[in-house]
Amino acid sequence: MHRLNLTIDEELYEEARAASYLEKKSISQIVRESLREYLERKKEMKKRRNLVLEADEKDELLRILREETFSNEDEFRKKFDL
């Protein structure tokens, strides 16, 4: 696990604290679950996230982030004659 410092406004914190008490879960657990659900809902970004996570070099990463369209593996192989 990684430690993450997070800044939120007072109202959101109080709501999270109340939810934590009612659900008998830590605020950290609620944040982890919420982030996991958010990333699952953003499935259209999943391919891009995976490419970023797998990028080996800074230039490759910057190119991936600039790209608006992504091709599937077959298109990639055809494009680069692999």
Residue, then its C-alpha position, 0 to 999 in steps of 0.5 A: m500500500h502507498r500512503l497518500n496525503l489528501t486535502i479536502d474541504e471541511e464539509l466533505y470531511e465531516e460527511a466522510r467522517a459521518a459515513s465512516y462512523l455509520e458504515k464502520k469503515s475507515i475514511s481511508q477505506i471509503v476513499r479507496e473504494s470510491l477511487r476504485e469505483y471511479l476508475e471502473r466507471k471511466k472504462e474508456m480511459k482504461k486503455r490509455r491508463n494502461l499505456v501510460l503505466e507500461a510506458d518505458e521512456k519519458d518521450e513515449l509517455l509524453r507521446i501517449l498523453r498527447e494522442e487523442t486516438f488509440s488503435n487496437e493491437d492489430e491496427f498498431r501491428k499493421k501501422f508499424d509493419l510488425 
